[in-house]
Amino acid sequence: MRLAGVSPGALRLAVVGHVEWVQFARVDHVPVPGEVVHASDTFEEPAGGGAVAAVQLARLAGACTLITALGDDQLGRRSVERLSELGVTVRASFRDTPTRSAVTLLDAAGERTITTFGERLDPLGGDSSGWEGFENLDGVYFTAGDRQALERARSAARVLTASPRARHALGQGVELDALVLSGHDQIELRAAQPAEADARLLIYTEGGRGGHFRYRTGSEGRWDAAELPGPPVDSYGCGDSFAAGVTYGLADGRELPEALAVGARCGAACLATRGPYGGRPGLGARSFEN
């Protein structure tokens, strides 16, 4: 059943953010110094916050554009091909720098441990390609870029949400409708501090406890985690799936509790599947019902 009140393609959504080619390996536990562990399952995907959120939005709304930067190399081309298969329109600026890669270890509890290799490639507002027609959007989620890219996102989008991983683009007076971050991640909490004054709404996730939010006006509240559709499998991408769901809900004009509920269901669906995409249904088409 399709998402009530929304036809596929009715919302114009985009992500401005980063992509990294990730090798996933399932292990019993993360090795301690000097130890050798053996993986029981390995696979690869273009991932990172920008890619994960774009795929989730494409599944909710039927389409999503990703503004990103990639290396002019095999991994960059494979990333575009795979994300296109997943329903994302990729608009990439290609750099004379290798596409960033990563290794993610998934332990028996489904927790992920990530090691990245190389420089993160951020889309820039001054890039000569990728920004054509970037206007009149209902919602944009921003995970990486410079201030000019953030300004372009703000001018194009009715609803602009962001991750504190956008780092130096934030905290420079560009207003955000919501800043979404982990309430347990000290790196994200520190990175969010400069941007707090620019965010109309701060949303803090707390894993299985749901999370809490606080408006600039001082009002605050909580939400509950969604019921998992199956046993926990893999926590990689849960936060960005949640943020994409919230972005979708706000862009669709839903009240905050309903937008948070959509985000919570997206995060729960991600946690119960292998990898950030594999085996996950098209959530906008079948899994949500008002």
ROGU-118512 format. One record per residue (C-alpha): residue number from 1; residue in three letters; x, y, z. Coordinates in nm, 4 decimals, padded with zeros to 6 digits, m for minus. Layout:
REM ROGU-118512
   resi   resn         px         py         pz
    NUM    ALA          X          Y          Z
...
//
This chain:
REM ROGU-118512
   resi   resn         px         py         pz
      1    MET    00.0000    00.0000    00.0000
      2    ARG    00.1355    00.3416   m00.0886
      3    LEU    00.1929    00.6062    00.1765
      4    ALA   m00.1471    00.7632    00.2383
      5    GLY   m00.1951    01.1043    00.0819
      6    VAL    00.1227    01.0985   m00.1261
      7    SER    00.1647    00.9795   m00.4828
      8    PRO    00.5083    00.8670   m00.6031
      9    GLY    00.6954    01.1679   m00.7340
     10    ALA    00.4639    01.4183   m00.5625
     11    LEU    00.7522    01.5575   m00.3544
     12    ARG    01.0731    01.7001   m00.4983
     13    LEU    01.3530    01.5903   m00.2672
     14    ALA    01.7315    01.6032   m00.2722
     15    VAL    02.0371    01.5283   m00.0643
     16    VAL    02.3560    01.7333   m00.0706
     17    GLY    02.6231    01.5112    00.0742
     18    HIS    02.9065    01.2649    00.0665
     19    VAL    02.9548    00.9156   m00.0695
     20    GLU    03.2167    00.6590    00.0206
     21    TRP    03.2640    00.3091   m00.1166
     22    VAL    03.2258    00.0721    00.1784
     23    GLN    03.3397   m00.2868    00.2200
     24    PHE    03.1234   m00.4546    00.4829
     25    ALA    03.2398   m00.7605    00.6791
     26    ARG    03.0427   m00.9509    00.9413
     27    VAL    03.2562   m01.0735    01.2314
     28    ASP    03.1832   m01.2281    01.5681
     29    HIS    03.3531   m00.9342    01.7397
     30    VAL    03.5811   m00.6430    01.6595
     31    PRO    03.9415   m00.7641    01.6933
     32    VAL    04.1556   m00.6502    01.9837
     33    PRO    04.5173   m00.5472    01.9136
     34    GLY    04.7135   m00.8345    01.7641
     35    GLU    04.4092   m01.0567    01.7073
     36    VAL    04.2976   m01.2097    01.3771
     37    VAL    03.9248   m01.2544    01.3143
     38    HIS    03.7509   m01.4073    01.0141
     39    ALA    03.4511   m01.2585    00.8339
     40    SER    03.1495   m01.4778    00.7669
     41    ASP    02.9844   m01.2399    00.5204
     42    THR    03.1299   m00.9659    00.2995
     43    PHE    02.9713   m00.7236    00.0541
     44    GLU    03.0282   m00.3752   m00.0906
     45    GLU    02.8049   m00.0724   m00.1447
     46    PRO    02.8357    00.3010   m00.2112
     47    ALA    02.7339    00.4375    00.1262
     48    GLY    02.8113    00.7289    00.3561
     49    GLY    02.5472    00.9654    00.4894
     50    GLY    02.4587    01.1260    00.1578
     51    ALA    02.4095    00.8000   m00.0292
     52    VAL    02.2124    00.6260    00.2468
     53    ALA    01.9730    00.9186    00.2908
     54    ALA    01.9225    00.9596   m00.0841
     55    VAL    01.8267    00.5933   m00.1281
     56    GLN    01.5851    00.6165    00.1641
     57    LEU    01.4205    00.9287    00.0234
     58    ALA    01.3945    00.7690   m00.3201
     59    ARG    01.2153    00.4741   m00.1633
     60    LEU    00.9770    00.6985    00.0275
     61    ALA    00.8953    00.9466   m00.2486
     62    GLY    00.9735    00.7546   m00.5663
     63    ALA    01.2674    00.9766   m00.6613
     64    CYS    01.5564    01.1705   m00.5099
     65    THR    01.8493    01.3708   m00.6448
     66    LEU    02.1930    01.3450   m00.4842
     67    ILE    02.4385    01.6337   m00.5238
     68    THR    02.7807    01.4930   m00.4415
     69    ALA    03.1492    01.4749   m00.5342
     70    LEU    03.3365    01.1623   m00.6392
     71    GLY    03.6784    01.0702   m00.7589
     72    ASP    03.7228    01.0340   m01.1332
     73    ASP    03.7970    00.6640   m01.0887
     74    GLN    03.6428    00.3185   m01.0952
     75    LEU    03.4853    00.3479   m00.7490
     76    GLY    03.3288    00.6795   m00.8442
     77    ARG    03.1741    00.5321   m01.1576
     78    ARG    03.0577    00.2212   m00.9705
     79    SER    02.8952    00.4447   m00.7092
     80    VAL    02.6933    00.6312   m00.9715
     81    GLU    02.5856    00.3066   m01.1375
     82    ARG    02.4767    00.1376   m00.8156
     83    LEU    02.2940    00.4401   m00.6728
     84    SER    02.1119    00.4816   m01.0047
     85    GLU    01.9972    00.1187   m00.9738
     86    LEU    01.8583    00.2108   m00.6325
     87    GLY    01.6472    00.4937   m00.7748
     88    VAL    01.8736    00.7920   m00.7061
     89    THR    01.9542    01.0570   m00.9674
     90    VAL    02.3240    01.1232   m00.9038
     91    ARG    02.4684    01.4615   m00.9955
     92    ALA    02.8367    01.4331   m00.9195
     93    SER    03.1314    01.6630   m00.9649
     94    PHE    03.4301    01.4415   m01.0426
     95    ARG    03.7589    01.5259   m00.8754
     96    ASP    04.1160    01.4328   m00.9599
     97    THR    04.1280    01.2621   m00.6184
     98    PRO    04.0417    00.9015   m00.5288
     99    THR    03.6888    00.8269   m00.4169
    100    ARG    03.6902    00.7808   m00.0423
    101    SER    03.6563    00.4224    00.0768
    102    ALA    03.5895    00.2546    00.4090
    103    VAL    03.5781   m00.0809    00.5851
    104    THR    03.2878   m00.1475    00.8193
    105    LEU    03.2963   m00.4382    01.0651
    106    LEU    02.9548   m00.5635    01.1771
    107    ASP    02.9681   m00.7587    01.5015
    108    ALA    02.7340   m01.0250    01.6387
    109    ALA    02.5186   m00.7598    01.8071
    110    GLY    02.4738   m00.5690    01.4797
    111    GLU    02.6949   m00.2781    01.5869
    112    ARG    02.9179   m00.1234    01.3213
    113    THR    03.2786   m00.0075    01.3515
    114    ILE    03.4074    00.2052    01.0627
    115    THR    03.7547    00.2832    00.9308
    116    THR    03.7754    00.5348    00.6439
    117    PHE    04.0514    00.5727    00.3862
    118    GLY    04.1230    00.8995    00.2098
    119    GLU    03.9785    01.2473    00.2035
    120    ARG    03.6040    01.2987    00.2206
    121    LEU    03.4936    01.4608   m00.1049
    122    ASP    03.2372    01.7341   m00.0403
    123    PRO    03.0164    01.8936   m00.3055
    124    LEU    03.0913    02.2648   m00.3359
    125    GLY    02.8522    02.5454   m00.4164
    126    GLY    03.0920    02.6697   m00.6824
    127    ASP    03.1139    02.3372   m00.8682
    128    SER    03.0505    02.3868   m01.2376
    129    SER    02.8264    02.0815   m01.2685
    130    GLY    02.5522    01.9179   m01.0662
    131    TRP    02.3507    02.2226   m00.9663
    132    GLU    02.1489    02.2659   m01.2866
    133    GLY    01.7777    02.2928   m01.2066
    134    PHE    01.8408    02.2737   m00.8329
    135    GLU    01.5407    02.4834   m00.7282
    136    ASN    01.1796    02.4670   m00.6085
    137    LEU    01.2429    02.1640   m00.3883
    138    ASP    01.0170    02.0473   m00.1084
    139    GLY    01.2985    01.9119    00.1061
    140    VAL    01.6778    01.8802    00.1200
    141    TYR    01.8946    01.6860    00.3646
    142    PHE    02.2510    01.8222    00.3898
    143    THR    02.5407    01.6051    00.5119
    144    ALA    02.8482    01.7584    00.3449
    145    GLY    02.9535    02.0665    00.1509
    146    ASP    03.0760    02.4216    00.1954
    147    ARG    02.8803    02.7283    00.3015
    148    GLN    02.7956    02.8172   m00.0585
    149    ALA    02.6485    02.4703   m00.1099
    150    LEU    02.4434    02.5103    00.2083
    151    GLU    02.3202    02.8510    00.0909
    152    ARG    02.2159    02.6985   m00.2411
    153    ALA    02.0291    02.4270   m00.0545
    154    ARG    01.8557    02.6845    00.1654
    155    SER    01.7431    02.8962   m00.1286
    156    ALA    01.6181    02.5883   m00.3171
    157    ALA    01.4318    02.4063   m00.0388
    158    ARG    01.1155    02.4785    00.1536
    159    VAL    01.2459    02.2428    00.4274
    160    LEU    01.6197    02.2119    00.4968
    161    THR    01.7542    01.9571    00.7433
    162    ALA    02.1196    01.8810    00.8151
    163    SER    02.3643    01.6543    00.9927
    164    PRO    02.6410    01.8006    01.2108
    165    ARG    02.8828    01.6063    00.9899
    166    ALA    02.8426    01.8976    00.7483
    167    ARG    03.0995    02.0573    00.9808
    168    HIS    03.2464    02.3837    00.8489
    169    ALA    02.9367    02.4650    00.6391
    170    LEU    02.7315    02.5047    00.9575
    171    GLY    02.7212    02.7781    01.2178
    172    GLN    02.7558    03.0630    00.9686
    173    GLY    02.4062    03.2075    00.9836
    174    VAL    02.2299    02.9822    00.7313
    175    GLU    01.9009    02.8838    00.8917
    176    LEU    01.8124    02.5154    00.9244
    177    ASP    01.4644    02.3818    00.9814
    178    ALA    01.6144    02.0908    01.1748
    179    LEU    01.9545    01.9605    01.2791
    180    VAL    01.9488    01.5827    01.3321
    181    LEU    02.2170    01.4093    01.5374
    182    SER    02.2950    01.1251    01.7727
    183    GLY    02.2428    01.2113    02.1363
    184    HIS    02.5116    00.9552    02.2288
    185    ASP    02.7853    01.0495    01.9794
    186    GLN    03.0261    01.2965    02.1406
    187    ILE    03.1782    01.3880    01.8025
    188    GLU    02.8383    01.4830    01.6606
    189    LEU    02.7377    01.6634    01.9804
    190    ARG    03.0517    01.8784    01.9655
    191    ALA    03.0156    01.9404    01.5925
    192    ALA    02.6557    02.0521    01.6417
    193    GLN    02.7344    02.3243    01.8943
    194    PRO    02.8271    02.5988    01.6432
    195    ALA    02.5072    02.5347    01.4458
    196    GLU    02.2595    02.5210    01.7326
    197    ALA    02.1704    02.8893    01.7068
    198    ASP    02.0919    02.8494    01.3351
    199    ALA    01.8593    02.5495    01.3812
    200    ARG    01.4907    02.6045    01.4412
    201    LEU    01.4708    02.2505    01.5767
    202    LEU    01.7290    02.0127    01.7291
    203    ILE    01.6547    01.6397    01.7066
    204    TYR    01.8619    01.3973    01.9164
    205    THR    01.8352    01.0228    01.8521
    206    GLU    01.8836    00.7762    02.1372
    207    GLY    01.8747    00.4376    01.9651
    208    GLY    01.6258    00.1976    02.1217
    209    ARG    01.4969    00.4716    02.3540
    210    GLY    01.3687    00.6829    02.0646
    211    GLY    01.4966    01.0334    02.1264
    212    HIS    01.4183    01.3900    02.2204
    213    PHE    01.3834    01.7239    02.0461
    214    ARG    01.4054    02.0895    02.1373
    215    TYR    01.2767    02.3909    01.9479
    216    ARG    01.4635    02.7199    01.9425
    217    THR    01.1681    02.8658    02.1338
    218    GLY    01.2451    02.6307    02.4246
    219    SER    00.9600    02.3804    02.3853
    220    GLU    01.0728    02.0195    02.3849
    221    GLY    00.9497    01.6648    02.3809
    222    ARG    01.0287    01.2992    02.3148
    223    TRP    00.9338    01.0194    02.0778
    224    ASP    00.9461    00.6426    02.1064
    225    ALA    01.1477    00.4043    01.8935
    226    ALA    00.9538    00.2088    01.6322
    227    GLU    00.9038   m00.1635    01.6695
    228    LEU    01.1643   m00.3587    01.4768
    229    PRO    01.0252   m00.5606    01.1854
    230    GLY    01.2719   m00.8391    01.2710
    231    PRO    01.5802   m00.9137    01.4805
    232    PRO    01.8528   m00.6439    01.4803
    233    VAL    02.1035   m00.7197    01.2058
    234    ASP    02.3097   m00.4160    01.1131
    235    SER    02.3161   m00.0644    01.2609
    236    TYR    02.5018    00.0925    00.9673
    237    GLY    02.2921    00.3733    00.8152
    238    CYS    02.0200    00.3808    01.0794
    239    GLY    02.0807    00.7452    01.1716
    240    ASP    02.0749    00.8731    00.8153
    241    SER    01.7713    00.6589    00.7333
    242    PHE    01.5966    00.8180    01.0320
    243    ALA    01.6986    01.1682    00.9209
    244    ALA    01.5748    01.0997    00.5682
    245    GLY    01.2392    00.9856    00.7033
    246    VAL    01.2061    01.2989    00.9159
    247    THR    01.3010    01.5143    00.6175
    248    TYR    01.0362    01.3398    00.4095
    249    GLY    00.7704    01.3899    00.6757
    250    LEU    00.8445    01.7603    00.7257
    251    ALA    00.8637    01.8212    00.3498
    252    ASP    00.5243    01.6528    00.3160
    253    GLY    00.3785    01.9027    00.5638
    254    ARG    00.3305    01.6526    00.8448
    255    GLU    00.3338    01.7589    01.2075
    256    LEU    00.6565    01.6845    01.3941
    257    PRO    00.5296    01.3761    01.5867
    258    GLU    00.4240    01.2115    01.2612
    259    ALA    00.7486    01.3067    01.0844
    260    LEU    00.9468    01.1580    01.3754
    261    ALA    00.7395    00.8402    01.3549
    262    VAL    00.8222    00.8045    00.9846
    263    GLY    01.1898    00.8541    01.0648
    264    ALA    01.1754    00.5986    01.3458
    265    ARG    01.0239    00.3381    01.1139
    266    CYS    01.2928    00.4016    00.8537
    267    GLY    01.5653    00.3585    01.1149
    268    ALA    01.4047    00.0398    01.2466
    269    ALA    01.3768   m00.1062    00.8959
    270    CYS    01.7447   m00.0316    00.8363
    271    LEU    01.8491   m00.1976    01.1632
    272    ALA    01.6644   m00.5164    01.0727
    273    THR    01.8307   m00.5665    00.7328
    274    ARG    02.1713   m00.6582    00.5912
    275    GLY    02.3565   m00.3471    00.4817
    276    PRO    02.2020   m00.0041    00.4284
    277    TYR    01.9961   m00.1179    00.1256
    278    GLY    01.9850   m00.4959    00.0877
    279    GLY    01.6529   m00.6620    00.1489
    280    ARG    01.4812   m00.3405    00.2525
    281    PRO    01.1389   m00.2889    00.0895
    282    GLY    01.0308    00.0239   m00.0928
    283    LEU    00.8968    00.1884    00.2189
    284    GLY    00.6844    00.4440    00.0388
    285    ALA    00.5101    00.1749   m00.1612
    286    ARG    00.4324   m00.0999    00.0878
    287    SER    00.5400   m00.0616    00.4473
    288    PHE    00.3686    00.2525    00.5803
    289    GLU    00.0053    00.3110    00.6466
    290    ASN   m00.1631    00.5977    00.8309
//
